[in-house]
Amino acid sequence: MHLETMREDEDKIPAQFQEEYDLVFELDSRALLHHYEGIITRTGLSKLTGINEKQLGHYAQGIRNPRKAQRERIIRGIHNLGKAANLTVFFCIVFTSVCKNS
């Protein structure tokens, strides 16, 4: 949006933004856990990841930093939650559709 306005105003656009590009956001463990605090409890995340709730709290508060294997377990747990949620929505839609057509 900003680049479009710059073009309209005939402002000089930096070379790296002249062609198509992708923005990639990477969250550290603390930011990732804070992002999902309102979505899933530490108890739930603990069940998904197999990581102790207290340890997850230490990661979220920045008291400790998880090792690479722990970070991967956290990310995998969140991905699994997302997959389960998508599957649930899919089944609800299909089930509702089948029930209406019966």
C-alpha positions in Angstrom: 0.0 0.0 0.0 2.8 2.4 0.9 4.7 1.6 -2.2 1.6 2.3 -4.3 1.3 5.8 -2.7 5.0 6.4 -3.3 4.6 5.5 -7.0 1.6 7.8 -7.3 3.6 10.6 -5.6 6.5 9.8 -7.9 8.7 9.3 -4.9 12.0 7.5 -5.2 11.6 3.8 -4.3 14.6 1.9 -3.0 15.9 -0.7 -5.5 15.1 -3.7 -3.2 11.4 -2.8 -3.4 11.3 -2.3 -7.2 10.5 -5.9 -7.8 8.3 -8.5 -6.1 9.4 -9.6 -2.7 8.2 -11.6 0.3 8.2 -10.4 3.9 9.2 -13.1 6.4 8.5 -12.7 10.1 10.3 -14.8 12.7 9.2 -14.6 16.3 11.5 -15.7 19.1 10.1 -18.2 21.6 9.0 -15.5 24.1 7.1 -13.5 21.5 5.5 -16.7 20.0 4.3 -17.8 23.5 2.9 -14.3 24.2 1.1 -14.2 20.9 -0.8 -17.5 21.7 -1.4 -16.7 25.4 -5.0 -15.5 24.7 -5.7 -18.4 22.4 -4.4 -21.4 24.3 -3.6 -21.9 28.0 -0.2 -23.1 29.2 -1.9 -26.3 30.3 -3.2 -26.9 26.8 0.2 -26.0 25.2 1.9 -28.3 27.7 -0.4 -31.2 26.6 0.4 -30.4 23.0 4.1 -30.1 23.4 4.9 -32.4 26.3 6.8 -29.5 27.9 6.1 -28.8 31.6 3.8 -25.8 32.2 6.3 -24.1 34.6 9.0 -24.4 31.9 6.7 -22.9 29.3 6.1 -20.0 31.8 9.9 -19.5 32.1 10.2 -19.3 28.3 7.2 -16.9 28.1 8.7 -14.6 30.8 12.2 -14.7 29.3 13.6 -16.3 32.4 15.0 -19.1 30.3 15.5 -19.7 26.6 14.4 -23.0 25.1 16.9 -25.2 23.3 16.4 -25.8 19.6 14.6 -29.1 20.3 12.2 -27.4 22.7 11.5 -24.6 20.3 10.6 -27.2 17.6 8.3 -29.0 20.0 6.5 -25.7 20.7 6.1 -24.9 17.0 5.0 -28.4 16.2 2.4 -28.3 19.0 1.0 -25.0 17.7 0.9 -26.4 14.2 -0.9 -29.5 15.4 -3.5 -27.4 17.1 -4.1 -25.5 13.9 -4.4 -28.7 11.9 -6.9 -30.1 14.5 -8.9 -26.9 14.4 -9.0 -26.9 10.5 -10.1 -30.6 10.6 -12.8 -29.8 13.1 -14.2 -27.0 11.0 -14.1 -29.2 7.9 -16.0 -32.0 9.6 -18.6 -29.5 11.0 -19.1 -28.1 7.5 -19.4 -31.5 5.9 -21.6 -32.9 8.7 -23.9 -29.9 8.5 -24.1 -30.2 4.8 -24.9 -33.9 4.9 -27.6 -33.3 7.6 -29.3 -30.6 5.6 -29.4 -32.8 2.4 -30.9 -35.8 4.2 
